[in-house]
Amino acid sequence: MTIKNVEVRYQAGAHFEATTGSGFQVHFDSGQGQTAAGPTEVVLAALAACSAMDVVSILEKKRQPFVRYQVHVSAEQRDGYPQVFTRIDLVHELEGPDLEVAAVRRCIELSATKYCPVSAMLAAGATEIHHRYRMIRTGGQPLDESGEVIVTGPYRRPDLLAPKAG
């Protein structure tokens, strides 16, 4: 079991500074005169970054080079307290000369169901996450395709959705 630590210090107003166990600082703020991202925005950024790191790693293993990759995230947040996310749409947008649709879809599926702990934590709670892609192939067989890969959550453990080996 791994233990993670973070310390959060009050700065002023609604501004806080977090220092991670690995020594990095992250600032949070909300309300009037906001000077940093709000905590829920950081959760969305963490989800996108976590999943993107998985996808890049798996793409490299599958020898799927890309020239551009970004993740777009939009979320619906409940008005009542606690203001949890009820739905998140995560769109992986990739461009490369020889990308294969099946490979890109599989990378996203593996991140969503097996590797990304941020996705797993959110999907185990009240959040439904739509994992989508848009792939632009620029090589000899051009293609511009998009679609949904998998939906995880709410209240479902992603490890139970993971495809069985065999």
GROMACS elastic network, one bead per residue, 0.5 to 0.9 nm:
[ bonds ]
;  ai    aj funct       b0    kb
    4    20     6  0.82011   500
    4    21     6  0.65337   500
    4    22     6  0.88991   500
    5    19     6  0.86889   500
    5    20     6  0.62095   500
    5    22     6  0.84039   500
    6    18     6  0.65443   500
    6    19     6  0.56592   500
    6    21     6  0.55394   500
    6    22     6  0.87602   500
    7    17     6  0.82101   500
    7    18     6  0.54635   500
    7    19     6  0.52947   500
    7    20     6  0.65275   500
    7    21     6  0.79440   500
    8    16     6  0.64789   500
    8    17     6  0.55646   500
    8    19     6  0.64238   500
    8    20     6  0.86885   500
    9    15     6  0.88362   500
    9    16     6  0.55416   500
    9    17     6  0.52433   500
    9    18     6  0.62584   500
    9    19     6  0.83183   500
   10    13     6  0.83759   500
   10    14     6  0.79269   500
   10    15     6  0.65181   500
   10    17     6  0.65755   500
   10    18     6  0.89005   500
   11    14     6  0.77611   500
   11    15     6  0.54310   500
   11    16     6  0.51982   500
   11    17     6  0.67304   500
   12    15     6  0.53383   500
   12    16     6  0.72560   500
   13    16     6  0.85452   500
   13    29     6  0.83081   500
   13    30     6  0.87531   500
   13    31     6  0.87925   500
   14    28     6  0.79061   500
   14    29     6  0.53078   500
   14    30     6  0.57300   500
   14    31     6  0.69990   500
   14    32     6  0.88840   500
   14    34     6  0.81621   500
   15    27     6  0.72119   500
   15    28     6  0.56215   500
   15    30     6  0.70439   500
   15    34     6  0.79856   500
   15    35     6  0.76668   500
   15    36     6  0.76511   500
   16    26     6  0.85039   500
   16    27     6  0.58689   500
   16    28     6  0.52116   500
   16    29     6  0.63821   500
   17    25     6  0.67057   500
   17    26     6  0.58639   500
   17    28     6  0.63341   500
   17    29     6  0.88853   500
   18    24     6  0.80820   500
   18    25     6  0.55020   500
   18    26     6  0.50898   500
   18    27     6  0.61357   500
   18    28     6  0.77986   500
   19    22     6  0.80260   500
   19    23     6  0.59684   500
   19    24     6  0.55077   500
   19    26     6  0.64621   500
   19    27     6  0.88222   500
   20    23     6  0.51663   500
   20    24     6  0.52648   500
   20    25     6  0.63839   500
   20    26     6  0.79176   500
   21    24     6  0.75052   500
   26    36     6  0.88846   500
   27    35     6  0.85291   500
   27    36     6  0.58513   500
   27    37     6  0.71045   500
   27    38     6  0.86369   500
   28    34     6  0.87633   500
   28    35     6  0.78603   500
   28    36     6  0.51053   500
   28    37     6  0.52644   500
   28    38     6  0.53595   500
   28    39     6  0.62089   500
   28    42     6  0.83739   500
   29    33     6  0.87913   500
   29    34     6  0.56000   500
   29    35     6  0.60951   500
   29    37     6  0.58032   500
   29    38     6  0.52084   500
   29    39     6  0.75852   500
   30    33     6  0.78946   500
   30    34     6  0.52761   500
   30    35     6  0.78363   500
   30    36     6  0.74892   500
   30    37     6  0.72778   500
   30    38     6  0.54057   500
   30    39     6  0.82234   500
   31    34     6  0.56855   500
   31    38     6  0.88124   500
   34    37     6  0.76974   500
   34    38     6  0.83839   500
   37    40     6  0.82350   500
   37    41     6  0.61210   500
   37    42     6  0.64846   500
   38    41     6  0.52963   500
   38    42     6  0.64116   500
   38    43     6  0.89167   500
   39    42     6  0.51042   500
   39    43     6  0.64222   500
   39    44     6  0.89522   500
   40    44     6  0.64840   500
   40    45     6  0.87052   500
   40    84     6  0.86790   500
   40    85     6  0.86171   500
   41    44     6  0.51637   500
   41    45     6  0.62710   500
   41    46     6  0.85997   500
   42    46     6  0.59644   500
   42    47     6  0.84974   500
   43    46     6  0.50127   500
   43    47     6  0.61963   500
   43    48     6  0.87140   500
   43   118     6  0.82130   500
   44    47     6  0.50738   500
   44    48     6  0.62837   500
   44    49     6  0.86065   500
   44    73     6  0.69302   500
   44    74     6  0.81711   500
   44    75     6  0.80530   500
   44    88     6  0.84608   500
   45    48     6  0.51418   500
   45    49     6  0.60356   500
   45    50     6  0.84027   500
   45    73     6  0.80040   500
   46    49     6  0.51134   500
   46    50     6  0.58433   500
   46    51     6  0.84089   500
   46   118     6  0.69945   500
   47    50     6  0.52211   500
   47    51     6  0.61311   500
   47    52     6  0.84227   500
   47    73     6  0.87676   500
   47    90     6  0.86857   500
   47   116     6  0.79290   500
   47   117     6  0.85515   500
   47   118     6  0.54217   500
   47   119     6  0.60240   500
   47   122     6  0.87845   500
   48    51     6  0.53452   500
   48    52     6  0.59384   500
   48    53     6  0.85443   500
   48    70     6  0.89542   500
   48    71     6  0.61412   500
   48    72     6  0.76097   500
   48    73     6  0.70034   500
   48    90     6  0.72187   500
   48    91     6  0.89448   500
   48    92     6  0.87611   500
   48   118     6  0.89063   500
   48   119     6  0.88471   500
   49    52     6  0.50175   500
   49    53     6  0.60326   500
   49    54     6  0.86429   500
   49    71     6  0.80825   500
   50    53     6  0.53299   500
   50    54     6  0.65387   500
   50    55     6  0.88490   500
   50   111     6  0.84422   500
   50   115     6  0.87780   500
   50   116     6  0.58187   500
   50   117     6  0.76475   500
   50   118     6  0.67417   500
   50   119     6  0.80015   500
   51    54     6  0.51722   500
   51    55     6  0.62057   500
   51    56     6  0.86929   500
   51    71     6  0.88416   500
   51   108     6  0.75693   500
   51   111     6  0.56996   500
   51   112     6  0.72324   500
   51   115     6  0.80088   500
   51   116     6  0.56640   500
   51   117     6  0.87861   500
   51   118     6  0.81518   500
   51   119     6  0.75553   500
   52    56     6  0.60530   500
   52    57     6  0.84781   500
   52    69     6  0.85481   500
   52    70     6  0.79187   500
   52    71     6  0.71134   500
   52    92     6  0.78024   500
   52   108     6  0.85141   500
   52   111     6  0.82810   500
   53    56     6  0.53097   500
   53    57     6  0.62117   500
   53    58     6  0.86951   500
   53   111     6  0.88497   500
   53   116     6  0.87407   500
   54    57     6  0.52075   500
   54    58     6  0.61944   500
   54    59     6  0.85245   500
   54   107     6  0.75562   500
   54   108     6  0.80552   500
   54   110     6  0.81297   500
   54   111     6  0.56976   500
   54   115     6  0.68050   500
   54   116     6  0.69508   500
   55    58     6  0.51951   500
   55    59     6  0.59341   500
   55    60     6  0.85453   500
   55    92     6  0.89981   500
   55   104     6  0.79888   500
   55   106     6  0.89727   500
   55   107     6  0.51951   500
   55   108     6  0.60067   500
   55   110     6  0.81466   500
   55   111     6  0.65271   500
   56    59     6  0.50549   500
   56    60     6  0.61991   500
   56    61     6  0.87330   500
   56    69     6  0.87669   500
   56   107     6  0.82122   500
   57    60     6  0.52914   500
   57    61     6  0.65083   500
   57    62     6  0.88442   500
   57   107     6  0.87369   500
   58    61     6  0.50237   500
   58    62     6  0.61850   500
   58    63     6  0.85746   500
   58    64     6  0.86952   500
   58   103     6  0.89842   500
   58   106     6  0.88699   500
   58   107     6  0.58457   500
   58   108     6  0.89695   500
   58   110     6  0.86080   500
   58   111     6  0.88612   500
   59    63     6  0.60834   500
   59    64     6  0.50928   500
   59    65     6  0.70794   500
   59    66     6  0.85693   500
   59   103     6  0.74808   500
   59   104     6  0.72653   500
   59   107     6  0.66525   500
   60    64     6  0.59397   500
   60    65     6  0.68421   500
   61    64     6  0.77192   500
   62    65     6  0.87681   500
   62   103     6  0.72789   500
   62   107     6  0.89771   500
   64    96     6  0.82377   500
   64    98     6  0.71232   500
   64    99     6  0.57428   500
   64   100     6  0.74749   500
   64   103     6  0.77034   500
   64   104     6  0.82877   500
   65    95     6  0.89376   500
   65    96     6  0.64261   500
   65    97     6  0.78020   500
   65    98     6  0.73490   500
   65    99     6  0.69874   500
   66    69     6  0.71114   500
   66    94     6  0.67632   500
   66    95     6  0.56344   500
   66    97     6  0.71461   500
   66    98     6  0.80609   500
   66    99     6  0.71328   500
   67    94     6  0.77584   500
   67    95     6  0.57838   500
   67    96     6  0.52160   500
   67    97     6  0.80199   500
   68    93     6  0.79404   500
   68    94     6  0.56653   500
   68    95     6  0.51218   500
   68    96     6  0.69403   500
   69    92     6  0.72786   500
   69    93     6  0.56320   500
   69    95     6  0.65083   500
   69    96     6  0.89582   500
   70    91     6  0.83535   500
   70    92     6  0.61022   500
   70    93     6  0.53675   500
   70    94     6  0.67108   500
   71    90     6  0.68221   500
   71    91     6  0.55462   500
   71    93     6  0.59906   500
   71    94     6  0.86583   500
   71   133     6  0.88954   500
   72    89     6  0.79769   500
   72    90     6  0.58871   500
   72    91     6  0.51022   500
   72    92     6  0.65849   500
   72    93     6  0.76726   500
   73    88     6  0.69821   500
   73    89     6  0.56665   500
   73    91     6  0.64344   500
   73    92     6  0.89000   500
   74    87     6  0.84616   500
   74    88     6  0.58222   500
   74    89     6  0.53397   500
   74    90     6  0.68602   500
   74    91     6  0.88308   500
   75    85     6  0.65154   500
   75    86     6  0.76114   500
   75    87     6  0.56278   500
   75    89     6  0.61990   500
   75    90     6  0.86549   500
   76    84     6  0.85626   500
   76    85     6  0.56312   500
   76    86     6  0.57711   500
   76    87     6  0.52230   500
   76    88     6  0.64404   500
   76    89     6  0.88231   500
   77    80     6  0.89206   500
   77    83     6  0.59685   500
   77    84     6  0.55986   500
   77    86     6  0.57667   500
   77    87     6  0.73238   500
   77    88     6  0.88391   500
   78    81     6  0.74771   500
   78    82     6  0.76758   500
   78    84     6  0.56531   500
   78    85     6  0.61674   500
   78    86     6  0.64162   500
   79    82     6  0.82073   500
   79    83     6  0.58227   500
   79    84     6  0.84436   500
   80    83     6  0.56342   500
   80    84     6  0.85281   500
   81    84     6  0.76244   500
   83    86     6  0.88499   500
   84   126     6  0.72870   500
   84   127     6  0.76545   500
   85    88     6  0.70052   500
   85   122     6  0.85444   500
   85   126     6  0.71744   500
   85   127     6  0.56625   500
   85   128     6  0.82688   500
   86   126     6  0.59050   500
   86   128     6  0.60482   500
   86   129     6  0.84779   500
   86   154     6  0.80796   500
   87   126     6  0.84090   500
   87   127     6  0.53441   500
   87   129     6  0.57662   500
   87   130     6  0.76641   500
   87   154     6  0.86984   500
   88   127     6  0.70894   500
   88   128     6  0.62965   500
   88   130     6  0.61984   500
   88   131     6  0.85243   500
   89   128     6  0.85709   500
   89   129     6  0.59424   500
   89   131     6  0.64103   500
   89   132     6  0.73754   500
   90   129     6  0.72162   500
   90   130     6  0.60308   500
   90   131     6  0.50994   500
   90   132     6  0.59420   500
   90   133     6  0.80951   500
   91   130     6  0.82006   500
   91   131     6  0.62792   500
   91   133     6  0.50635   500
   91   134     6  0.69787   500
   91   148     6  0.86414   500
   92   108     6  0.80127   500
   92   131     6  0.79082   500
   92   132     6  0.62316   500
   92   134     6  0.61582   500
   92   135     6  0.80736   500
   93   132     6  0.86961   500
   93   133     6  0.57466   500
   93   135     6  0.58320   500
   93   136     6  0.79173   500
   93   146     6  0.87088   500
   94    99     6  0.84443   500
   94   104     6  0.85159   500
   94   133     6  0.78027   500
   94   134     6  0.63673   500
   94   136     6  0.62007   500
   94   137     6  0.83670   500
   95    98     6  0.88922   500
   95    99     6  0.74725   500
   95   134     6  0.85179   500
   95   135     6  0.58714   500
   95   137     6  0.58117   500
   95   138     6  0.71442   500
   96    99     6  0.56306   500
   96   135     6  0.81763   500
   96   136     6  0.65293   500
   96   137     6  0.51921   500
   96   138     6  0.58221   500
   96   139     6  0.73171   500
   97   136     6  0.82044   500
   97   137     6  0.51405   500
   97   140     6  0.74383   500
   97   141     6  0.83862   500
   97   142     6  0.78995   500
   98   137     6  0.60032   500
   98   138     6  0.71160   500
   98   139     6  0.57077   500
   98   140     6  0.78507   500
   98   141     6  0.79386   500
   98   142     6  0.86405   500
   99   102     6  0.89379   500
   99   103     6  0.76098   500
   99   104     6  0.73699   500
   99   135     6  0.77128   500
   99   136     6  0.78427   500
   99   137     6  0.57834   500
   99   138     6  0.85239   500
   99   139     6  0.86092   500
  100   103     6  0.53388   500
  100   104     6  0.63347   500
  100   105     6  0.86912   500
  100   135     6  0.86223   500
  100   137     6  0.80162   500
  101   104     6  0.52214   500
  101   105     6  0.60890   500
  101   106     6  0.85264   500
  101   135     6  0.72167   500
  101   145     6  0.81078   500
  102   105     6  0.51801   500
  102   106     6  0.60774   500
  102   107     6  0.86579   500
  103   106     6  0.51180   500
  103   107     6  0.62251   500
  103   108     6  0.87817   500
  104   107     6  0.52076   500
  104   108     6  0.64414   500
  104   109     6  0.86795   500
  104   133     6  0.79279   500
  104   135     6  0.79209   500
  105   108     6  0.52785   500
  105   109     6  0.61260   500
  105   110     6  0.86670   500
  105   132     6  0.84029   500
  105   133     6  0.73304   500
  105   147     6  0.89960   500
  105   148     6  0.86485   500
  105   149     6  0.60511   500
  106   110     6  0.60616   500
  106   111     6  0.85417   500
  106   149     6  0.82343   500
  107   110     6  0.52707   500
  107   111     6  0.63000   500
  107   112     6  0.86969   500
  108   111     6  0.51295   500
  108   112     6  0.61284   500
  108   113     6  0.86057   500
  108   131     6  0.71738   500
  108   132     6  0.79768   500
  108   133     6  0.80509   500
  108   149     6  0.71654   500
  108   150     6  0.84895   500
  109   112     6  0.50913   500
  109   113     6  0.60126   500
  109   114     6  0.80130   500
  109   131     6  0.78194   500
  109   149     6  0.64480   500
  109   150     6  0.65833   500
  109   162     6  0.82221   500
  110   113     6  0.52883   500
  110   114     6  0.52897   500
  110   115     6  0.63948   500
  110   116     6  0.84293   500
  110   162     6  0.74002   500
  110   163     6  0.84973   500
  111   114     6  0.56055   500
  111   116     6  0.52479   500
  111   117     6  0.88553   500
  111   119     6  0.81951   500
  112   115     6  0.67918   500
  112   116     6  0.61928   500
  112   117     6  0.88022   500
  112   119     6  0.62724   500
  112   120     6  0.72771   500
  112   129     6  0.88984   500
  112   131     6  0.72750   500
  112   150     6  0.77782   500
  112   151     6  0.85316   500
  112   152     6  0.73378   500
  112   158     6  0.70353   500
  112   162     6  0.84656   500
  113   116     6  0.75416   500
  113   119     6  0.82308   500
  113   120     6  0.73215   500
  113   150     6  0.88213   500
  113   152     6  0.77427   500
  113   157     6  0.84761   500
  113   159     6  0.56083   500
  113   160     6  0.78257   500
  113   161     6  0.59901   500
  113   163     6  0.80512   500
  114   117     6  0.81698   500
  114   120     6  0.80509   500
  114   158     6  0.67782   500
  114   159     6  0.57404   500
  114   161     6  0.84562   500
  114   162     6  0.60596   500
  114   163     6  0.88920   500
  115   119     6  0.86095   500
  115   120     6  0.83178   500
  115   159     6  0.89053   500
  116   119     6  0.54387   500
  116   120     6  0.63523   500
  116   121     6  0.88490   500
  117   121     6  0.60837   500
  117   122     6  0.86012   500
  118   121     6  0.52387   500
  118   122     6  0.62957   500
  118   123     6  0.85729   500
  119   122     6  0.52708   500
  119   123     6  0.59814   500
  119   124     6  0.84843   500
  119   129     6  0.79373   500
  119   152     6  0.83847   500
  119   158     6  0.81300   500
  120   123     6  0.51888   500
  120   124     6  0.60465   500
  120   125     6  0.88395   500
  120   152     6  0.83286   500
  120   153     6  0.83931   500
  120   156     6  0.87269   500
  120   157     6  0.66208   500
  120   158     6  0.55749   500
  120   159     6  0.77099   500
  121   124     6  0.53039   500
  121   125     6  0.68030   500
  121   157     6  0.82128   500
  121   158     6  0.87007   500
  122   125     6  0.54284   500
  122   126     6  0.72457   500
  122   127     6  0.57507   500
  122   128     6  0.80361   500
  122   129     6  0.80852   500
  122   153     6  0.74960   500
  122   154     6  0.80001   500
  122   155     6  0.86724   500
  123   126     6  0.69003   500
  123   127     6  0.53160   500
  123   128     6  0.60795   500
  123   129     6  0.65914   500
  123   152     6  0.56649   500
  123   154     6  0.52350   500
  123   155     6  0.61727   500
  123   156     6  0.61408   500
  123   157     6  0.66401   500
  123   158     6  0.68552   500
  124   127     6  0.74645   500
  124   152     6  0.84212   500
  124   153     6  0.58371   500
  124   154     6  0.60449   500
  124   157     6  0.50057   500
  124   158     6  0.72202   500
  125   128     6  0.84640   500
  125   153     6  0.69623   500
  125   154     6  0.56623   500
  125   156     6  0.74482   500
  125   157     6  0.86870   500
  126   153     6  0.71218   500
  126   155     6  0.58795   500
  127   152     6  0.82480   500
  127   153     6  0.57434   500
  127   155     6  0.74575   500
  128   151     6  0.68586   500
  128   152     6  0.58082   500
  128   155     6  0.83613   500
  129   150     6  0.83184   500
  129   151     6  0.55222   500
  129   152     6  0.51900   500
  129   153     6  0.62370   500
  129   154     6  0.77827   500
  130   148     6  0.70472   500
  130   149     6  0.77912   500
  130   150     6  0.63063   500
  130   152     6  0.67297   500
  130   153     6  0.89966   500
  131   147     6  0.89101   500
  131   148     6  0.60439   500
  131   149     6  0.56269   500
  131   150     6  0.54769   500
  131   151     6  0.60640   500
  131   152     6  0.79360   500
  132   146     6  0.73793   500
  132   147     6  0.56708   500
  132   149     6  0.53803   500
  132   150     6  0.73408   500
  132   151     6  0.88066   500
  133   145     6  0.81027   500
  133   146     6  0.53585   500
  133   147     6  0.56594   500
  133   148     6  0.64503   500
  133   149     6  0.72069   500
  134   144     6  0.72816   500
  134   145     6  0.56760   500
  134   147     6  0.67472   500
  135   143     6  0.75475   500
  135   144     6  0.57783   500
  135   145     6  0.53661   500
  135   146     6  0.61595   500
  136   142     6  0.73898   500
  136   143     6  0.56206   500
  136   145     6  0.65889   500
  136   146     6  0.87331   500
  137   140     6  0.85144   500
  137   141     6  0.71627   500
  137   144     6  0.64212   500
  137   145     6  0.86526   500
  138   141     6  0.71358   500
  138   143     6  0.69339   500
  138   144     6  0.86640   500
  139   142     6  0.56520   500
  139   143     6  0.86458   500
  148   151     6  0.79312   500
  152   155     6  0.87372   500
  152   156     6  0.69173   500
  152   157     6  0.80422   500
  152   158     6  0.64281   500
  152   161     6  0.79536   500
  153   157     6  0.70597   500
  153   158     6  0.73760   500
  154   157     6  0.84769   500
  156   159     6  0.86892   500
  156   160     6  0.76928   500
  156   161     6  0.81940   500
  157   160     6  0.56005   500
  157   161     6  0.71234   500
  158   161     6  0.50423   500
  158   162     6  0.64648   500
  159   162     6  0.52233   500
  159   163     6  0.88170   500
  160   163     6  0.83264   500
  161   164     6  0.87548   500
